[in-house]
Amino acid sequence: MKSDPRSYRLFQRAREVIPGGVNSPVRAGKAVAQDPLFIEKGDGCRIYDVEGSEYIDYVCSWGPLILGHRHPEVIKAVQDVLARGVSFGAPVDLEVELAEMIVEAVDAVEMVRMVNSGTEATMSAVRASRAYTGRDLIVKFDGCYHGHADHLLVAAGSGVATLNIPGSPGVPDAVVAHTLSLPYNDIGAFESLMKEKGDQIAAVIVEPVAGNMGMVAPEPGFLEALRRETEKCGAVLIFDEVMCGFRVAWGGAQRLYGVNADLTCFGKIVGGGMPVGAYGGKKEIMEQIAPQGPVYQAGTLSGNPLAMAAGIATLKQLQKPGFYQALEENSARLAEGLGRIAQRMGVEVTLNRVGSMMGMFFTPGPVRNFEEAKTSDTDRFAAYYRAMLEKGIYLAPSQFEAVFLSAAHETADIDTTLAAAEAVMAGL
Ligand code: PMP
């Protein structure tokens, strides 16, 4: 285990007063037997721990930092707002601006409501869907994580997968009785469920690019099947693009795959690193939300100006010509390089990638769903993780999280990472 005396002392203090010493489970590093590093600052694609050690960061705050740390335009936008105040709990122009940007960028979104986290976004989208259809059942897919609302903690990926928590204690059976979970990418299983129960289903929620069981791409025809069957049955199709929205493409996964959802959830990138979520979609569904309609959903700090400013400044950078192309080229360089090295070293891996989201599984593969993701040798991943950390490469401390690139990762940083991976794999 990498030792860092200051992080160690902070973690001991933290464990006395914060459950597990962290405010979100995977950060604790249990799955890789590595205590967390406490981070002092970030700059571009690098982060620095409290001892001053430097790392190339592939967590990017779990996805939001597509521009890297401390992008000057984002920092400036936040500072400008900060000079005027932190929060007013009254409408500000920035909320309108960000909503307009999202509506313009995502074809299927006509109206959008800002919230404070991805969890709130998916929870609210499900509520809106149930109200709209007058039905209770929701369908999700194994290994997809949609935040920690009770009714969505069924066969969830991310920390639930990492920690082997089956659902969660504290969630009443009656609440999850209305949630059905199916294997990801299994069109046949989905079609037969819809045939049997389609008229009772309020919503089908999916990560159109799954990033919470490692990284799993939708197989050709999967998203199309979800669209076709939900339309047939009058169920709402919810794309949870909290992670992949504005990451895999401008306009999100639905632009990339040409399949539109009825409701879309956002988070991460649209908040530029601030606590933000958003859900939006068809007017006839969104018009039910209070105060326009009867479906209640609110938030003291929702749409707060600091977060809106960071989100707007981030999206403006993504709109620049060539932004996604450059990110794609660097992401391909990393993934292809890792694949070549693993092959040369005789380490069996499966590399999945969509744009700047990727996952490397220690299994011959393929990895198309949660069952296949779980065939990965997690002990081997843990050894790889710790050795990479020793070499200054900061990965998410779980096999079941995605790797993210930012625009601040340059060719030289990727080559440094590949050199580290080569040395590490030689010793695996
Ligand atoms: N949906 C997806 C696809 C996510 O990846 C996450 C978080 N990683 C969430 C929802 C929940 O978002 P938050 O952690 O902001 O509540």
Residues whose N, C-alpha, C, O or C-beta is under 5 A from the ligand:
A	BS01	PMP	S117 G118 T119 Y145 H146 G147 E207 D240 V242 M243 G267
